[in-house]
Structures are given as C-alpha cells and as structure tokens.
Amino acid sequence: MRFADIMLLETHGPDTFVASGPRYPWGGLYGGQIVAQALRAAAVTVDPRFVVHSLHAYFIRRGDASEPIRLEVDRLRNGRSFVTRRVVARQAVGAILNLDASFQVPEPEASALQTERMPDVPSPESLRDDGWTPLFDRRFVDATKRTRPATAWMRVAEDLGDDQVLHQCALAYLSDDLPTDAIVACHPERSAPAGSGEATPSFWNASLDHAIWFHRPLRADEPLLLSFECHGLISSRGLSIGAVFTPDGRHVATVSQEVLTRPQRTSTPPDAPGT
C-alpha cells in the first residue's frame, strides 16, 4: 500500500469519511496514520484558499488495523481569515482520536529572522536507511538511536506530486515516529552507554497527544531533517519537542508530543490510550 492510498477517503454522509490502512508490525494502528487521515478529512471540508497552520490531537484508544476508521468532521468556525475543524476518528470500540485543526488564508511572510537553526549533521545519502515500513525512509544521524536530541532524515517513499495538503499530511504521518526515541534516550532506566555490554531494557510506549505547527510549504517526498529533544519526564509521561528542516536549512514545522513510556517488566501492556 502506498501513502497516497492511505489518504484516499470514502464519503459516508455529510462531513463523514471512512479510511483504512496497512497492518503494522505491532498489530495495531500507527498514530501518525490516524493524524494524517484526520487532517486530510478536515482539509476536504475547507475552501482551498485556506492552508493548515496547526493541529492538536489526542490519542484516545488503541486502533485496530483490521477495521475501517470513521472520520467525523465538525465545522467549528468559518471566518474570513481562519477556519477551524474538529475531527473524531472512531472504530467499533469508540473514539480513538480527537483532532483540532486551524486553517488560514496565507499572508505575506514577515521579514523576521529564523531563530531555529538546523543541526550540523551528515547528508542523508551518507547514512543507512533503517525504516520499519516501506512507506517511508528513515536515516538516523546516530545509528545507536541513543543521542540527545533524536535526529533523522525522513521522507515518504513515493512521489506525492504538488498537492501541498498531501505533503502536510505526509509530515503528520512521519512526525509520530521520532518523539519516542527522544524520550527513551533520556529515561533514567535506559541502558548503560553503548559498548558497556549491559542489556538494553525494553519499554512500553504510547503516544498521548500530538501537535504540529506548519510554518512554511514543504515537500515530504524529499528528505526532511527531524530533530527531537526530551523536555521532561514525569509520571511516566515524557514531553518531546522537535523541529523540521529542509536540506537547505529552512525551518518548515515544529512538532510536540507527549509520550507514555514505562519499563517493560511484564507481558501485559499498559492501560494506555495511545496507538
């Protein structure tokens, strides 16, 4: 299945759509998929003059890859410069995700300095692809995945054309992958430094909530550098904040996610809403 296939929505009544996706290695749904599909559903109900500038989502229940996903859109506001949409993704168990998205008519870009700077990292061509799905390429700057911040070049593995909404949905898909690595990298119970010979503990991880601010147009079918830093870990919840850059250093988006992470001590998964 291609990413473009995942973004195909079937209309099921006014402002209601049905989507599906592939089965992932862990059996459930991938949170980035649901966020991307919810954003796509919201955008379908918005005049093309408006461009998404932010989204905020809560993962409510674990999704089931064997079931279709029902996306119900609520048109919260239609303004002259901004519109707001809410999307609830549902399966048989009930709501699995709630997403709010805000869209704006683009205005001339202010001549402010870009304060966020891209890290000095190797080019994607010099790094090994270790993605876990054929849908996207992922090339970690550090192969051990134990650096802080967690940094990787990522892109979807197909040509997405010139539909900017599709590229923004693709970034939403990609952006759910690295936040957990940043949290685990700073967990006090993680393994000793590489080469010590000590075993690496396993963790139960689940995305709790997710936010993206889209700053500039982007292409998700070309390499994007995603760099996430852990900003705290309390009550098993870690906050990960990241920046997204193009190869020429343009800061195109900011992402934040709260992740539930617990050392794996039993075979029973935690009672977590995330996917």
N, C-alpha and C positions, 0 to 999 in steps of 0.2 A: 504494500500500500504506500502511495506517495503522500507527501504532506498536503498537496493540493486536494487529494481525495478526502482527507480528513476534514478539510474546510468546506466540503460540499454539504449544504444544509437542505433538508427536505421540509417544505412548508406544511404545517399541520394546523391550519386555522390562523386567525389574525395574530400577528406578532408571536407566533409559536412555531418552533422549528425542531426537527429531530436530526441528530448526528450520531455517528458511530466512530470507532477507532480500532486500532490493532490490539492484539493481546501482547502485553509486555512480560518480560522475564519473571516478574514477581507475581503475576496473575491478576493484579488489579489494574486500575487506570492510572495513567501518568497525569499528575496535576497540571503540568504545562499544557497538555492537550485540552483539558476542560476549560482552562482560562482562555486559550486561543479560540476555541469554538464559541464560548460565551461572548468574547469580544467581536467575533465575526457576526454573530446573531444581532448584537447591539448595533453594529455598523450598518446592517441591512435596513434598519428602520430609520436611518439618519440621512438627511439630504447630503449628497456627495460634496457640497461646499464645505461641510464641517469635517474636521480632522481630529481624531482622538488625541488628547494630550495627557490623559492619565486614566488609570484604572486601579481599583482596590477590590480585592477578592478575599473571601473566607472559604476555606475548605471545611465542609460540614460533616460529611461521611465518606467512607471509602467507596470508590466507584467499582462497578462490576463490568469488566471488559466484554462479557457475553451479552449485555443488554444495551439497547439503544439509549441515547441520552436526550431527554426532552428539555428544550431551552425556551423558557417563557420570558418575554421581554416586556418590561413596564416602561412606558414613555413618561418619565417623571417630569420632564420640563422641556419645552421647545421655546428657546429665546432667539433673539436676533443675532447674538454673537456666540452663545453657548447653548448646547443641548445636553441633557443628562438622561442616561438609560440605566435601568436595573435589570439584571438577568438572573433568573433562578434556574439552575440545572437540576433536573430530577431524574431519578430512576425508581424502580419498584419500592426500594427501601425508604424513599422520600427525597428531600432536597439533599444534594451532595455538594453544591457550590452556590454561593451568592456573589455576584459581581456588580459593582457600580462603575460606570464609565462616563467620562465627560469629554465632549467634543467642542471644538472651537473653530470659527472661521479664521484662517490664518491671517496674521497681521504682519506688517514689515518688521523684520528682525531688528531688535535694538543692537546698537554697536557696543555691547558690553563685552569685556574680556572674558574668555573661557577660563575659569579658575581651576577646573578639574583637569589634571594632566595625565596623559596615558603613561603607564609604567614603561620603562625601558626593557623590552622583552625580545626574545628571538622571533624571527618571522615564522608564520605558520608552516611554510614549506620545509623548514629545518626541523620540525617536530613530528612525532609519531601520532597517528590517529588512533585513539583508543575509545571511540564512541561505543555505547552499548546498544545502539539501534541504527539500522541502515538509513533512518530518516535524517540524521544529521552527523556531521563530522565534529569531533572534539579533540583538540590537541592541547593538553596541559603543558604549561610552561615548565613545571616541575613534575617529572614522571612519578614521584612518590606521593603526590597529592597531599603533602603534609606542610606545605608552605602557608604562610600568612602574609598577604591575602591569598585566596584560592583564585588562580588566574588561568584562563584557557582561551584559545581561539576557537570559535564555533561558527558554523553555518549550516543551513539546511542543504541537503544533498541533491537539489534539483533546481532548475531554472524557474523562478517564480514570475517572470515577466515584469511588467511595470505597474502592477496594482499595489499601491502603497499600503492599502489596508491589509492585503495578504502578507506583505513584508512585516508589518507591525504585529500581526497575529503570529507570524513565524518567530519573531523575537520573544513574544509572550511564551511560546512553546519552549524555546531554548532556555529562557531565563529561570525556569524552575529546576534546572539541573545542578548548578554550582553552589547555591546557598548552603546546602547541607555540608558540602566539603569544607566550607569556611568555618562552620560551627564545630564539626568534628575535629578539625585541626587545632582548635583551642580548648577542647574538652580536657579537663584535668585527668580523666581516666583513659585517655588515649594512650597509644603505645609509646615506649621509650624511643629516643632518637633512632633514625634509620641506621642499621648496621650493628645495633646492640645485641641482636639475637633474641630479644624478648618478643613474645607473641603479641599480635595486634588484636585488641578486643573488638568485638562486633557491637554495633549499635542498632537499636530500633529508631528509625527516623520517619517523621511525617511532617509535611508542610501544613502549617496552621493558617497563615494568611499571607497575602502577596500583593505588592503594589508596584506599579511601573509609571514613571513619568517620561513621556516621549518628548524629547527636546528638538530634534531635527529629523528630516527624512533619512531613511536608511535602506540598505539592501541586505536582507538576511540570507540571501543565497551567495553572498560574498563574505569573506572572513570578517568577523567582529570579535574584538577582544573584550571578554567579560572578566571583571576583577572584583571579587567579593571579600569583604573583611568582616570578621565577627565583632559585633559591638556590645557583647554582653551575653551571659548565660546564667539564668536564674530559674528555679522551679522547673527544671528540665526544658525550658524554652530558651532558645538562642536567637538573637537578632542578627541578621546578616544584611549588609548594605553593599551594593555594588554599582559600578559604573560600566557603561558600554561605549566602546570606541571603534571608529573605523580605522583601517590601517594607516591613514594619514593623520590620525590623532584627533579627529573631531569627536567630541563628546555628544553622542546621539540619544542616550537614555540613562536614567537612574532607576535602580531596582532595589526594593527592600523586601525581606521575607522573614517571618518568624517561624522557626523550626522546632518541633518537639524532638528531642534526642535523649534516649535512655540506654545505658549499657545493657547489652543482651545477656541476661543471666538465666532465662527460662525459655522454653519453646513456645510460650504463649505470647502473642503480640500485645502491645499496649492498647488500652482503650483510647484511641486517638481518632479525631475527625478527619485528619489529612489522608491523602491518597498515596 
